Each structure stands twice: as structure tokens, then as C-alpha cells.
Amino acid sequence: MVTGSYPPVPCGIGDYAERLILELRQAGADVEVVTTRCNEAPARVDVCHELENWKLRNWRRAIDWISSQSFDVLHFQYPGKAYGHLPDLAGLTREVKKRLPDLPVVVTVHEFGVTHFLRKLTVASIVTFADSVILTAQSERRLYDRLLPWVRRKIKVIRLSPSISVAEFGPEHEARLNSRYDIGPDNIVIAHFGFVQSNKGAEELLKAFRAVSQRHPQARLLMMSSFEPASNAYHRRLADLTDTLCLRDSVIWTGFLTANEVSHHLSWSDIAVFPFTDGATMRRTSFMAAMSHGLPTITTQRDADMEELGLTDREDVLLTSAPADPRDLAQHMTALVDSAPLRAKLREGALRWACPLQWDHVAARTLEVYHSVVR
């Protein structure tokens, strides 16, 4: 398994790779990990080879090491935070096929439609030299059919599952979080989870929450994410907006959380909001994690993705158009804060919707792809 990022490096794709590897091993596969060196974790027992960076000379040395092993399949997870944006990445699969032409190559591409044009060119090169390409949503497949028709026959769609499992949550966990964040019985906690980037709708969420907090001053917005305004320009922009909206005392930034901590925070929260600027899709594992925890959830929609998502407005979730308008978002948030029966209804709907999203199915489908390319 070749993955640019791997825990403890914060990256959703790295988290996915770790969970997939666990499930594949439980299904009987022998999986080794090739990833980027992590100075904070010099001795990761499940990593068998590390690269300082992904320049071609380093990748060629890694291929030399791979050639000394007896692998049946080489499976790439792409992109990933630690790959960086080197033009050399376009040669990942080409170099393998040049040196090891008989080694089957599988590539899972997690992002395409929302990526920059130059990254699309990199992806085009990577998938061209792959034997099989796994996508995580039918909406992505439609883009490949239109933009990269020569890889159409290689494509399989395997839907993602939440990378955050539901951890045991009891009164002692609730009391601990209440104490940490100074939350009492009259407060209501509105959660947002995931790496904070401009396509997640964080600015619209803050503006919407301003309206909610004016009507419900006991409401708290829980931003479950790393937050580094001193070094990240977008985070600094959000910090400034929070101050401008006079929300500093009502918005909680948790900082980075482990998977268990994320689960505890989701179980503790009352509502979740995901105002994705491009709408919810089956690639959004943060949204899926909230639903699998039974959280009454608000998210954004684009009509093209609704059939695949299988969501019913006001039954499973509250939907608003993407990109979110802060006034509409505030109305949806207020409706949930005001109505305990609606929250209870959506809680049941969320759990019902998330029930089929099982990791053993992802592992079984992935193994089918491996068997299809092994000669």
C-alpha cells in the first residue's frame, strides 16, 4: 500500500488507508505500507519503507526496494497531504511499469472533480499507467468518462465508509467534555468536523451561527479541527471573522483530535453542520461519520449527487443548496435547535442511512479488484 500520508500525520486519506489496511489484514491479506517519513513517529511498526520526499530519484530507490520483495499488487492511495505538489508525482505509476512491468498496479483516486487543473493532469498520468482505478463516488466516474475516456474500462467504484468508528461513550465521557468546555444543561452544541479549508464552507457557517447565537445565546459551535491562525492564512481569516462577528466566547476550536476523541465529541454533540461549497458527496467521510453517530445533520446538496447519496430531506438530514447561503443555513440550524422532535427524527434517519456503510464491504470489494488484476 503506497500512501503519501499515514498516521499520525493528519490527513483524511491517510486515515482511510490505515483503516483499509486493518480490514484487509482481517480478511487475510498481507499488507505492507510505503509512505512518507514522519519525524514525529520514527518507529511506525506497520510501515516497511519510507521516503524523505516524492522526487523521482527517491521513488526509483523505493521501486528498487519493492522489486526485492514478493508483492502481488501495488496499491496507491492518491492524493495525500504528504505527497506535496511535485510534478514528479505524475511519474509514480509510469516508473513502476517501466521497471516492474509484470507487477499489477491499482490506484484509488480520492479527489478529482474539485482539484486544480495541474493536479488533474497528474492524476491523468497516474491512472493511465494503472491496471485498475478505484473511485469513491459515481459522480467522479462521470467526470472520468468525459475527461479521461481511455481509462473508462479500468474503473471500479467502491464507496467510502466512515474512517471514525463509533467508540463507547458513557456518562464519564460526557462529564469530562462538559467540564473541559464549560458546557451546562442549557447549552446546545453544534459540531463541525474535518480539516478546515475554503471548500468546507466555514465562513458561511460562522456567519450563520452568528444569527443562531443571537436567538439562542446558549448555543456553542464546536469546530473539531486543527486550528493554526499563526501559520495558516485561511485559519487567520477565520479567527478574524470570529472576532468581527463577536463570537469568540461561543466558538470552540478543539485542535487535532484522535479518532477516539472525534467519536466522543460527535456522540456528545447535539447537531452537526457540513456546508460544503460543492455539496455533500459519498467522498465526504466527515459527514458520513456524523451520520453514523446518529447526529441530526445539516448539509448542502447539488442535484447531480442526490440520487447516489440516497438522502431524503427532513427524514435523514436537513438539506440546503450548495454553496450555502448563511441565512438559509441559520434557518435550518435554528429549526433544529428549536425542535427536539425534529432532532429525534433525524437521529433515527441518520442511523438508518449510515447502516449499510460497512468497512468489511469495502475490504471485500478491494480484494475483488486485486484478484482481477493478478495474472
C-alpha positions, 0 to 999 in steps of 0.5 A: 500500500503506497500512501503519501500520508499515514498516521499520525500525520493528519490527513483524511486519506491517510486515515482511510488507508490505515483503516483499509489496511486493518480490514484487509489484514482481517480478511487475510491479506498481507499488507505492507505500507510505503509512505512518507517519513514522519519525524514525529513517529520514527518507529511506525511498526506497520510501515516497511519503507519510507521516503524523505520526499516524492522526487523521482530519484527517491521513488526509483530507490523505493521501486528498487526496494519493492522489486526485492520483495514478493508483492502481488499488487501495488496499491496507491492511495492518491492524493495525500497531504504528504505527497506535496505538489511535485510534478514528479508525482505524475511519474509514480505509476509510469516508473513502476511499469517501466521497471516492474512491468509484470507487477499489477498496479491499482490506484484509488483516486480520492479527489478529482472533480474539485482539484486544480487543473495541474493536479488533474493532469497528474492524476491523468498520468497516474491512472493511465499507467494503472491496471485498475482505478478505484473511485469513491463516488459515481459522480467522479466516474462521470467526470472520468468518462468525459475527461479521461475516456481511455481509462473508462474500462479500468474503473471500479467504484467502491464507496467510502465508509466512515474512517471514525468508528463509533467508540463507547461513550458513557456518562464519564465521557460526557462529564469530562467534555462538559467540564473541559468546555464549560458546557451546562444543561442549557447549552446546545452544541453544534459540531463541525468536523474535518480539516478546515479549508475554503471548500468546507464552507466555514465562513458561511457557517460562522456567519450563520451561527452568528444569527443562531447565537443571537436567538439562542445565546446558549448555543456553542459551535464546536469546530473539531479541527486543527486550528493554526491562525499563526501559520495558516492564512485561511485559519487567520481569516477565520479567527478574524471573522470570529472576532468581527462577528463577536463570537469568540466566547461561543466558538470552540476550536478543539485542535487535532483530535484522535479518532477516539476523541472525534467519536466522543465529541460527535456522540456528545454533540447535539447537531452537526453542520457540513456546508460544503461549497460543492455539496455533500458527496459519498467522498465526504467521510466527515459527514458520513461519520456524523451520520453514523453517530446518529447526529441530526445533520445539516448539509448542502446538496447539488442535484447531480449527487442526490440520487447516489447519496440516497438522502431524503430531506427532513427524514435523514438530514436537513438539506440546503443548496450548495454553496450555502447561503448563511441565512438559509443555513441559520434557518435550518440550524435554528429549526433544529435547535428549536425542535427536539422532535425534529432532532429525534427524527433525524437521529433515527434517519441518520442511523438508518442511512449510515447502516449499510456503510460497512468497512468489511464491504469495502475490504471485500470489494478491494480484494475483488479488484486485486484478484482481477488484476493478478495474472 
